[in-house]
Amino acid sequence: MVKFLIPLVLFIIMAIFLAMGLHLNPSEIPSPLLNKQAPAFTAPKLLAPTETLSPADLKGKVWLFNVWASWCVSCRAEHSVLNQLAQQPNIMVVGLNYKDNPEDARGWLTALGNPYAVSITDQEGRVGLDWGVYGVPETFVIDKKGIIRHKHTGPVTVQDVENVLQPLVAQLQAEAE
């Protein structure tokens, strides 16, 4: 009897873990960087390659860090949402062009619009690796002190903007230094 009971118990345990996994939201992949200082980098600007940008340049500002690429289908899906988001006066979107050809990326922004206050290039993927990027697109919210306060994996939707990003950015902007 025990011989048949052990496989049955193991099967039930595996079924429970499977059921739990099926109810997880893949856009809520946890990040070990949440509530920690944004990783440092110095990277060339996409539209001005002789100039660089680092998180230190953005201290004192709340900003969104959107990881994107011209070859990314999901990035195309979120692009119109980012274009609308960037038109709001209190929202600064910084782009990380990830593992992409800068020429293709510039053409993509010219054709589809440029929602980024500035976009930097990361052809080798080193900046993305430091930020724990699983894939593109991913969007981070960074506060005035350079602390990562939120990570969104996958394309940003209008609902994400209205329900999460805008309220969080407004809250972070209202906080004292």
ZAZA-843786 format. One line per field, with one value per atom (N, C-alpha, C): residue in three letters; atom name; z, y, x. Coordinates in steps of 0.02 Angstrom, whole numbers, plus 50000, padded with zeros to 5 digits. Layout:
N
code [Ala;...]
site [CA;...]
up [Z;...]
north [Y;...]
east [X;...]
% end
This chain:
177
code [Met;Met;Met;Val;Val;Val;Lys;Lys;Lys;Phe;Phe;Phe;Leu;Leu;Leu;Ile;Ile;Ile;Pro;Pro;Pro;Leu;Leu;Leu;Val;Val;Val;Leu;Leu;Leu;Phe;Phe;Phe;Ile;Ile;Ile;Ile;Ile;Ile;Met;Met;Met;Ala;Ala;Ala;Ile;Ile;Ile;Phe;Phe;Phe;Leu;Leu;Leu;Ala;Ala;Ala;Met;Met;Met;Gly;Gly;Gly;Leu;Leu;Leu;His;His;His;Leu;Leu;Leu;Asn;Asn;Asn;Pro;Pro;Pro;Ser;Ser;Ser;Glu;Glu;Glu;Ile;Ile;Ile;Pro;Pro;Pro;Ser;Ser;Ser;Pro;Pro;Pro;Leu;Leu;Leu;Leu;Leu;Leu;Asn;Asn;Asn;Lys;Lys;Lys;Gln;Gln;Gln;Ala;Ala;Ala;Pro;Pro;Pro;Ala;Ala;Ala;Phe;Phe;Phe;Thr;Thr;Thr;Ala;Ala;Ala;Pro;Pro;Pro;Lys;Lys;Lys;Leu;Leu;Leu;Leu;Leu;Leu;Ala;Ala;Ala;Pro;Pro;Pro;Thr;Thr;Thr;Glu;Glu;Glu;Thr;Thr;Thr;Leu;Leu;Leu;Ser;Ser;Ser;Pro;Pro;Pro;Ala;Ala;Ala;Asp;Asp;Asp;Leu;Leu;Leu;Lys;Lys;Lys;Gly;Gly;Gly;Lys;Lys;Lys;Val;Val;Val;Trp;Trp;Trp;Leu;Leu;Leu;Phe;Phe;Phe;Asn;Asn;Asn;Val;Val;Val;Trp;Trp;Trp;Ala;Ala;Ala;Ser;Ser;Ser;Trp;Trp;Trp;Cys;Cys;Cys;Val;Val;Val;Ser;Ser;Ser;Cys;Cys;Cys;Arg;Arg;Arg;Ala;Ala;Ala;Glu;Glu;Glu;His;His;His;Ser;Ser;Ser;Val;Val;Val;Leu;Leu;Leu;Asn;Asn;Asn;Gln;Gln;Gln;Leu;Leu;Leu;Ala;Ala;Ala;Gln;Gln;Gln;Gln;Gln;Gln;Pro;Pro;Pro;Asn;Asn;Asn;Ile;Ile;Ile;Met;Met;Met;Val;Val;Val;Val;Val;Val;Gly;Gly;Gly;Leu;Leu;Leu;Asn;Asn;Asn;Tyr;Tyr;Tyr;Lys;Lys;Lys;Asp;Asp;Asp;Asn;Asn;Asn;Pro;Pro;Pro;Glu;Glu;Glu;Asp;Asp;Asp;Ala;Ala;Ala;Arg;Arg;Arg;Gly;Gly;Gly;Trp;Trp;Trp;Leu;Leu;Leu;Thr;Thr;Thr;Ala;Ala;Ala;Leu;Leu;Leu;Gly;Gly;Gly;Asn;Asn;Asn;Pro;Pro;Pro;Tyr;Tyr;Tyr;Ala;Ala;Ala;Val;Val;Val;Ser;Ser;Ser;Ile;Ile;Ile;Thr;Thr;Thr;Asp;Asp;Asp;Gln;Gln;Gln;Glu;Glu;Glu;Gly;Gly;Gly;Arg;Arg;Arg;Val;Val;Val;Gly;Gly;Gly;Leu;Leu;Leu;Asp;Asp;Asp;Trp;Trp;Trp;Gly;Gly;Gly;Val;Val;Val;Tyr;Tyr;Tyr;Gly;Gly;Gly;Val;Val;Val;Pro;Pro;Pro;Glu;Glu;Glu;Thr;Thr;Thr;Phe;Phe;Phe;Val;Val;Val;Ile;Ile;Ile;Asp;Asp;Asp;Lys;Lys;Lys;Lys;Lys;Lys;Gly;Gly;Gly;Ile;Ile;Ile;Ile;Ile;Ile;Arg;Arg;Arg;His;His;His;Lys;Lys;Lys;His;His;His;Thr;Thr;Thr;Gly;Gly;Gly;Pro;Pro;Pro;Val;Val;Val;Thr;Thr;Thr;Val;Val;Val;Gln;Gln;Gln;Asp;Asp;Asp;Val;Val;Val;Glu;Glu;Glu;Asn;Asn;Asn;Val;Val;Val;Leu;Leu;Leu;Gln;Gln;Gln;Pro;Pro;Pro;Leu;Leu;Leu;Val;Val;Val;Ala;Ala;Ala;Gln;Gln;Gln;Leu;Leu;Leu;Gln;Gln;Gln;Ala;Ala;Ala;Glu;Glu;Glu;Ala;Ala;Ala;Glu;Glu;Glu]
site [N;CA;C;N;CA;C;N;CA;C;N;CA;C;N;CA;C;N;CA;C;N;CA;C;N;CA;C;N;CA;C;N;CA;C;N;CA;C;N;CA;C;N;CA;C;N;CA;C;N;CA;C;N;CA;C;N;CA;C;N;CA;C;N;CA;C;N;CA;C;N;CA;C;N;CA;C;N;CA;C;N;CA;C;N;CA;C;N;CA;C;N;CA;C;N;CA;C;N;CA;C;N;CA;C;N;CA;C;N;CA;C;N;CA;C;N;CA;C;N;CA;C;N;CA;C;N;CA;C;N;CA;C;N;CA;C;N;CA;C;N;CA;C;N;CA;C;N;CA;C;N;CA;C;N;CA;C;N;CA;C;N;CA;C;N;CA;C;N;CA;C;N;CA;C;N;CA;C;N;CA;C;N;CA;C;N;CA;C;N;CA;C;N;CA;C;N;CA;C;N;CA;C;N;CA;C;N;CA;C;N;CA;C;N;CA;C;N;CA;C;N;CA;C;N;CA;C;N;CA;C;N;CA;C;N;CA;C;N;CA;C;N;CA;C;N;CA;C;N;CA;C;N;CA;C;N;CA;C;N;CA;C;N;CA;C;N;CA;C;N;CA;C;N;CA;C;N;CA;C;N;CA;C;N;CA;C;N;CA;C;N;CA;C;N;CA;C;N;CA;C;N;CA;C;N;CA;C;N;CA;C;N;CA;C;N;CA;C;N;CA;C;N;CA;C;N;CA;C;N;CA;C;N;CA;C;N;CA;C;N;CA;C;N;CA;C;N;CA;C;N;CA;C;N;CA;C;N;CA;C;N;CA;C;N;CA;C;N;CA;C;N;CA;C;N;CA;C;N;CA;C;N;CA;C;N;CA;C;N;CA;C;N;CA;C;N;CA;C;N;CA;C;N;CA;C;N;CA;C;N;CA;C;N;CA;C;N;CA;C;N;CA;C;N;CA;C;N;CA;C;N;CA;C;N;CA;C;N;CA;C;N;CA;C;N;CA;C;N;CA;C;N;CA;C;N;CA;C;N;CA;C;N;CA;C;N;CA;C;N;CA;C;N;CA;C;N;CA;C;N;CA;C;N;CA;C;N;CA;C;N;CA;C;N;CA;C;N;CA;C;N;CA;C;N;CA;C;N;CA;C;N;CA;C;N;CA;C;N;CA;C;N;CA;C;N;CA;C;N;CA;C;N;CA;C;N;CA;C;N;CA;C;N;CA;C;N;CA;C;N;CA;C;N;CA;C;N;CA;C;N;CA;C;N;CA;C;N;CA;C;N;CA;C;N;CA;C;N;CA;C;N;CA;C;N;CA;C;N;CA;C;N;CA;C;N;CA;C;N;CA;C;N;CA;C;N;CA;C;N;CA;C;N;CA;C;N;CA;C]
up [50000;50000;50000;50041;50045;49977;49941;49875;49827;49834;49790;49819;49884;49917;49902;49901;49889;49820;49765;49700;49698;49732;49733;49769;49825;49863;49821;49788;49745;49688;49658;49604;49628;49686;49714;49727;49754;49767;49702;49651;49586;49555;49563;49536;49571;49635;49673;49647;49639;49613;49542;49501;49433;49435;49477;49482;49506;49554;49578;49522;49484;49430;49375;49362;49309;49327;49391;49412;49421;49406;49410;49350;49359;49306;49281;49217;49193;49190;49191;49190;49260;49310;49378;49400;49356;49374;49426;49483;49535;49516;49540;49527;49593;49597;49658;49666;49615;49618;49647;49658;49685;49752;49759;49819;49832;49779;49783;49733;49743;49698;49627;49579;49509;49491;49455;49436;49395;49409;49374;49304;49259;49191;49160;49109;49067;48996;48958;48892;48842;48779;48728;48712;48698;48678;48606;48593;48527;48473;48489;48439;48441;48490;48494;48522;48480;48503;48537;48527;48560;48632;48651;48719;48756;48823;48863;48916;48945;48999;49053;49115;49171;49220;49263;49312;49356;49367;49407;49375;49308;49272;49285;49311;49320;49393;49438;49510;49519;49564;49577;49532;49486;49441;49448;49439;49434;49360;49343;49272;49261;49201;49180;49135;49144;49104;49064;49000;48956;48913;48918;48880;48816;48758;48694;48639;48583;48525;48462;48407;48344;48318;48338;48317;48360;48411;48461;48442;48431;48412;48469;48530;48587;48600;48582;48589;48541;48483;48434;48462;48497;48525;48579;48618;48672;48649;48590;48570;48568;48543;48541;48612;48658;48728;48757;48742;48766;48735;48671;48639;48675;48694;48730;48800;48833;48901;48902;48853;48851;48840;48816;48805;48870;48923;48987;49017;49042;49064;49122;49165;49225;49218;49157;49148;49101;49126;49086;49070;49006;48985;48955;48983;48958;48927;48867;48833;48837;48839;48833;48771;48717;48655;48663;48671;48695;48638;48633;48584;48514;48492;48429;48388;48324;48279;48286;48306;48316;48255;48196;48135;48128;48142;48140;48193;48252;48307;48289;48261;48242;48188;48140;48088;48118;48166;48199;48235;48271;48306;48257;48202;48151;48122;48109;48079;48128;48191;48238;48291;48292;48343;48399;48432;48485;48552;48594;48660;48713;48695;48745;48750;48812;48824;48801;48812;48788;48785;48736;48732;48724;48759;48756;48721;48698;48663;48708;48700;48738;48690;48640;48588;48616;48666;48693;48747;48774;48825;48896;48906;48973;49022;48999;49043;49061;49012;49025;49074;49068;49114;49186;49194;49261;49291;49247;49270;49278;49262;49270;49218;49158;49104;49080;49080;49057;48981;48956;48885;48874;48813;48798;48779;48795;48833;48908;48944;49016;49034;49086;49107;49182;49203;49273;49292;49354;49380;49432;49423;49467;49501;49567;49604;49602;49637;49636;49664;49707;49738;49698;49642;49601;49623;49660;49685;49638;49620;49577;49620;49600;49639;49607;49543;49509;49446;49430;49368;49334;49270;49230;49173;49169;49117;49063;49000;48945;48922;48871;48844;48894;48899;48941;48904;48940;48910;48939;48909;48935;49007;49022;49091;49139;49117;49159;49174;49124;49132;49182;49172;49214;49285;49292;49357;49399;49366;49402;49392;49330;49317;49336;49311;49327;49402;49437;49510;49547;49527;49560;49546;49484;49467;49506;49508;49545;49620;49648;49719;49730;49686;49694;49684;49639;49627;49686;49721;49778;49840;49842;49900;49903;49965;49975;49962;49944;49932;49994]
north [49940;50000;50063;50064;50121;50131;50078;50080;50123;50124;50163;50232;50239;50301;50356;50338;50386;50419;50382;50414;50459;50438;50478;50544;50543;50604;50649;50621;50662;50693;50655;50682;50740;50733;50786;50849;50841;50899;50933;50895;50925;50960;50931;50962;51029;51033;51095;51148;51131;51180;51202;51157;51175;51223;51209;51253;51323;51325;51390;51428;51393;51424;51451;51417;51440;51505;51521;51583;51642;51632;51687;51732;51796;51844;51852;51834;51838;51909;51960;52028;52051;52009;52026;51985;51980;51945;51987;51959;52000;52020;52077;52100;52108;52081;52090;52163;52204;52274;52321;52297;52340;52369;52434;52472;52475;52466;52473;52526;52550;52600;52572;52614;52594;52579;52525;52509;52566;52579;52632;52609;52656;52644;52711;52709;52767;52740;52764;52737;52794;52781;52833;52845;52907;52925;52902;52876;52850;52905;52963;53017;53065;53056;53097;53052;53007;52955;52980;53043;53069;53091;53093;53111;53048;53051;52993;53014;52963;52973;52921;52941;52894;52911;52864;52879;52940;52953;53011;53076;53077;53136;53148;53098;53102;53108;53114;53123;53184;53178;53233;53231;53182;53175;53105;53101;53036;53020;52958;52941;52868;52854;52786;52764;52704;52675;52618;52630;52582;52547;52481;52440;52418;52434;52422;52405;52381;52366;52370;52388;52393;52325;52272;52204;52173;52207;52181;52194;52141;52148;52178;52156;52183;52257;52278;52349;52391;52364;52400;52406;52354;52355;52409;52421;52470;52541;52547;52611;52669;52657;52712;52733;52686;52702;52746;52729;52769;52839;52843;52909;52953;52924;52962;52980;52932;52943;53000;53001;53051;53122;53129;53196;53228;53189;53217;53255;53315;53359;53332;53291;53270;53201;53174;53107;53109;53084;53081;53007;52991;52922;52920;52877;52867;52797;52791;52727;52694;52628;52588;52545;52563;52524;52464;52405;52344;52297;52281;52232;52245;52306;52329;52366;52370;52410;52482;52528;52598;52630;52611;52638;52616;52552;52527;52561;52571;52603;52675;52712;52781;52783;52738;52735;52718;52674;52653;52712;52752;52810;52863;52871;52919;52899;52835;52810;52809;52790;52779;52833;52881;52933;52917;52969;52960;52982;52935;52952;52967;52959;52963;53033;53056;53118;53108;53048;53027;52951;52923;52851;52835;52784;52764;52696;52680;52617;52567;52504;52449;52390;52398;52347;52280;52281;52219;52189;52227;52202;52207;52242;52246;52286;52343;52383;52343;52311;52270;52214;52184;52130;52156;52215;52245;52261;52278;52295;52233;52175;52113;52105;52130;52126;52054;52030;51962;51963;52017;52023;52092;52105;52170;52161;52209;52270;52258;52300;52305;52379;52397;52467;52472;52516;52527;52598;52609;52676;52690;52746;52765;52831;52834;52895;52947;53002;53059;53043;52993;52973;52919;52899;52847;52777;52768;52703;52674;52611;52578;52562;52588;52579;52531;52517;52472;52444;52382;52352;52321;52336;52307;52267;52203;52160;52152;52160;52154;52223;52224;52288;52327;52391;52435;52449;52442;52455;52520;52544;52604;52592;52532;52516;52519;52494;52498;52571;52612;52684;52715;52703;52735;52708;52643;52611;52606;52605;52595;52651;52663;52710;52782;52809;52879;52890;52849;52860;52854;52806;52797;52856;52879;52936;52998;53009;53067;53063;53004;52994;53008;52982;52991;53064;53098;53169;53212;53191;53230;53220;53165;53152;53202;53220;53267;53231;53269;53242;53211]
east [50041;50000;50043;50096;50141;50175;50186;50217;50177;50111;50068;50052;50059;50044;50096;50160;50213;50206;50197;50188;50126;50073;50012;50023;50058;50073;50118;50169;50213;50174;50128;50087;50043;50014;49971;50013;50072;50116;50135;50153;50170;50110;50051;49990;49976;49988;49978;50027;50091;50139;50122;50098;50077;50019;49970;49912;49932;49978;50002;50038;50079;50117;50072;50017;49971;49935;49934;49900;49948;50012;50060;50055;50069;50069;50141;50155;50224;50252;50209;50234;50256;50247;50266;50327;50376;50437;50473;50487;50519;50590;50610;50678;50715;50775;50815;50837;50827;50849;50796;50735;50683;50705;50693;50710;50785;50824;50897;50920;50980;51010;51013;50994;50998;51071;51084;51153;51184;51246;51282;51301;51301;51324;51343;51381;51394;51389;51340;51328;51317;51335;51326;51253;51237;51169;51158;51099;51082;51084;51057;51052;51112;51155;51216;51272;51299;51345;51409;51427;51487;51472;51408;51388;51367;51373;51354;51302;51272;51223;51236;51225;51229;51172;51154;51101;51117;51181;51200;51175;51171;51146;51072;51037;50964;50944;50993;50977;50933;50885;50839;50778;50775;50718;50688;50623;50589;50588;50609;50612;50594;50570;50556;50613;50637;50691;50661;50652;50620;50672;50675;50722;50686;50714;50680;50730;50704;50746;50702;50733;50696;50673;50706;50688;50634;50612;50566;50493;50455;50385;50344;50356;50319;50335;50396;50413;50371;50359;50317;50246;50222;50155;50148;50200;50195;50215;50243;50273;50223;50163;50114;50094;50092;50077;50133;50195;50251;50251;50233;50228;50177;50120;50069;50093;50125;50150;50202;50245;50299;50273;50212;50184;50161;50158;50138;50196;50184;50238;50280;50253;50290;50321;50322;50349;50409;50465;50526;50541;50543;50557;50627;50669;50737;50737;50766;50767;50835;50834;50895;50885;50919;50915;50960;50929;50962;50979;51044;51069;51042;51049;51019;51071;51060;51100;51077;51122;51101;51068;51091;51061;50988;50976;50907;50864;50892;50855;50837;50884;50869;50815;50818;50766;50698;50697;50635;50603;50644;50618;50594;50629;50607;50539;50531;50469;50410;50422;50368;50360;50405;50403;50452;50475;50525;50497;50478;50451;50504;50567;50621;50650;50657;50694;50765;50790;50855;50854;50888;50895;50970;50992;51061;51067;51126;51136;51173;51154;51184;51191;51233;51240;51263;51305;51333;51289;51241;51197;51223;51278;51308;51265;51238;51195;51133;51103;51044;51058;51116;51135;51140;51171;51176;51107;51059;50992;50948;50974;50935;50881;50895;50845;50839;50776;50761;50750;50723;50707;50677;50659;50629;50556;50514;50528;50522;50557;50551;50554;50518;50516;50525;50569;50584;50563;50542;50528;50582;50616;50671;50653;50664;50646;50701;50690;50736;50805;50808;50871;50908;50878;50909;50893;50838;50817;50764;50771;50721;50660;50602;50541;50491;50499;50452;50484;50465;50487;50427;50419;50366;50398;50381;50408;50354;50374;50327;50303;50261;50238;50195;50207;50167;50101;50046;49980;49951;49898;49864;49842;49818;49797;49857;49914;49974;49992;49988;50003;49955;49890;49839;49838;49846;49838;49901;49960;50022;50071;50091;50146;50131;50075;50060;50051;50012;50006;50073;50114;50179;50225;50228;50270;50246;50180;50154;50172;50167;50185;50259;50301;50373;50394;50360;50376;50355;50303;50278;50322;50360;50402;50460;50477;50533;50598;50647;50715;50737]
% end
